[in-house]
Amino acid sequence: MPHYLKIEALRMLRNKRFIIFVVAFPLAFYLLYANLYGDQTDQSTGTRAAVILMVSMGAYGALAASIMSTAVPWAQERHSGWLRQLQITPLPNWMIIAVKLLSALVLVLPALLLVVLAAVLTQHVSLSAGQWAALIPAMWVGTIPFAALGLAIGSLTRPDTAQPIAMIGMFGLALLGGLWFPVDMLPSAMQTIARALPSYDYASIGWEIVAGRTPPGSSVAALAGWAVALGGLAVFAYRRATVRA
């Protein structure tokens, strides 16, 4: 299992498109927005915009990494017959899915930590040790439902359609979830939709932590519910792909 996990992670890190769109873009967006608006202060929490943007762009990068590192490779492996080869190895099916999820979590870290590092070095963002200890694990583990969504997409679609569908889902979740601009700027009907998305709950947990507040139990429960639901969908889609393979 460790060897398989290493292969999966290294393969994605060698993918130039993955590095550019998933790692470099969130970092570039953070540097741009932080230099433009970083010194502003949120009136409701008193939190600097540079800190809020760190959470938003870190969440965007982590979300994108978790979806793109699962959806497209999984669809390609299924189409090429690699999934069929895995099925005849001693690896049980649950371990194959677990390795995919673990590799996605590994690949989340560069996108997330580079934004955090840029915030500390360029905008002098400073949080307490307790806030850092809560923020990084929460934003890391919080990507599980998005990785499960990527696996479901990869199991249900062909390689030539998996990438556009994954990108539409990635951008849609980021846009409507308030990662690019505040949800309050959306029309009221869209705000209702936005607050029901897992990306909004995911980012909200981070925003509350950096504001020095305890994340609401409703956001944690909602994100956990999405993880269970999308995880179930991923397992169902994998079994369906296995039968077809």
N, C-alpha and C positions, 0 to 999 in steps of 0.2 A: 504493500500500500504506500509507504513513504516514497518508493522509487517512482511509482505511477503518479503520485502527487507532484513530485519534482519535475517529471516530464511535462505534465500539463501546465505548470506554472512557467517553465522556461519557454515553452512553445509560444505562449501568449506574449511574453516579454520580448520575444524576437519579432513580433508582429508590429511593423512600423505604423500601420493605421491605428492599432490599439494604443500605442504610445502617444501618437499625435492627438487623436480625438478624445481619448479617455484620461490621459495623464496631463498632457501639455495644455489642452484647452481650458480646463478648470483653473489651472495655475495662472494662465494668461488673463483669463477673465477676472480673477481675484486681483491681480496686480493692477489691472486697468481700473476696475470699479473702486478699489481701495484708495488708489491715488486720486480719484475724482471725488469720492464721497466719504472716505474713511474717517475724517475728523468730525463728521456730523454725529449727533447723538439721538437715539430713539427716545422720544418724549415719554413713552409709557413705562420704560424700564430703566432709562438712564444709561443704556449700553451703547458703547461706541459702534458706529456703522462698520468699522474695520473688523470688529469682533463678530458682529452678526453676519457679515459677508464671509468671514472665515468658515462659519458653520454652513452657510448656504452653498458656497462653492465647494467646500469639502464634501458636503452631502451630494452635490451634483456629480462630482468626480467619482465618489464611492458608488453611487447608484448606477452610473454609466458603466463603471468597471464590472460590477456584478452582473449586469444584464449582458453586456457585449462579450464577456469572457465565457459565457455559458451558451447563449442562443446560437451564435454563428458556428463556433467549433462543434457543438453537439449536432447541428443539422448536417454539417460537412462530414462528420464521422459516420452518421447514420447513412448518408447517401453513398459514401465511399466503401461501405462494408466493414469499417473498423468496429462498429458496434457489434456486428455479427462475430467478429474475431474475439472481442472481449467476452462474449457470451460463452465461448467454448474454453475460456481460461478458468482456473480455479476461483477467480474472484466472484463472490456472490453479487447479485444484482444490487442489493442495498449498498454494498461497498463502492460500486461503480458510481452510483448517484452521490454517495457521501464524499468521494474524492472530488467529484465535480464541484460540489458545494464548497469544500475546503479550499480547492484551488482558486475558486472565485473570491473567497475571503482573503486569501493570500494576496491576490492581485488588487484587492481594494486598497491595501495599505499604501502603496506608492502614491496613488491619486489623492488619498486622504492626508497623508503625512506631509507631502510636498506643499499643499496649501497651508497647513498648519505652520510649517517651517517658514514659509514666505510671510505669513502673518506676524510671526515672532520677530523675524529679522528685518522686515521692511516697514512694518507698521507698529512695531514694539508692543504687540499684544501680550498682555500678561494676565494670567489667571492663577488662582490659588492651586496648590497641589491637589486638593480635593476635587476641584473643578476639572482639572486635566485628567485625573484618575477616573472621573465619571464620564467625561465627554468622549475620549478616544474609544474606550470599550463600547460605549453605547452606540456610537456612530459606526463602529466596525461590525458588531453583532447585528445591528439594525438593518444591514443589507441582505440578510438571509431571505426575506420575501422576494426581493428583486432578483436574486440569484435563482430562486425557484421559478420565478416568472420566465427568466431566460431559458431555463431547462425545458419548460413547457413549450415555449415558442420553438426551440430547437427540435423538439420531438414531434411537433405537429406540422411543421413547414419544411419546404425544400430549401437548400442552401441559397438559391437565388432570390428567395422571398424572405428568408429568415433575417437577413441583415436589414432591409428596409423596414420590416415590421418591428424589429428590435429597436431601431433608431427612432421610429415614430413613437413607440412606447416610451423610450428613454426621454426624448424631448418633451413628449406630452406630460409625463409625470413631473419632470423638472419645471416646465412652464406653469402648469396648473397647480403644482404643489407649493408654489411660492419661493422656489429656489432662485429664480432670476429676478423677480420683483415681487413686492408685497401682494398678498392675496387680496388685501383691501382695495387694490386698484382695479380689480376685476368687477364686472357687473354682478349684481346680487345673486342672480341665478348661478353664475359661474363660481361664485364664492362658496355656495352650498356644495357644488360638485367638488371643488378643490379641497375643502375640509374633510371630505369623505375619502380622499385618496391616501394610500400608505405613504407617499412621499411627503405629504404635509405633516402627518403624525411623526414621521421619521425626523424631519428637520425641526419640528416643534420641540422635540425632546432635547435636541442640541441647543436651540435658542433659549430654552428655559434654564438649562444648566449654566450657560455663560452669563445669564442674567442673575445668577445666584439664587435661583429658585428650584424647587423640586419639580421635576416633570409631572404633569397631571397623570393620574392613573388611567384616565380614559385614553390618552395617547399611547401609553405603554400597552394597554389591553388591546387597543385597535391594531397596533402594529403586530402584536403577537397573534391576533386573530388572522391578519393577512398572511402571516408566515405559515400558519396551519392550513389556511385555505389554498394558498398558492403552492404550498408543499404537497398537498393532496392532489392538486391539479398536475403537478410535475410528475408524481408517481403514476397517476392514471395515464398521462400522455406517454410516459416511458414504457409502460406495459403495452400500450397500443402500438407504439413504434416497434417494440420487441416482437409482437405478434406478426407485424407486417414484415420485419426483417427476416 
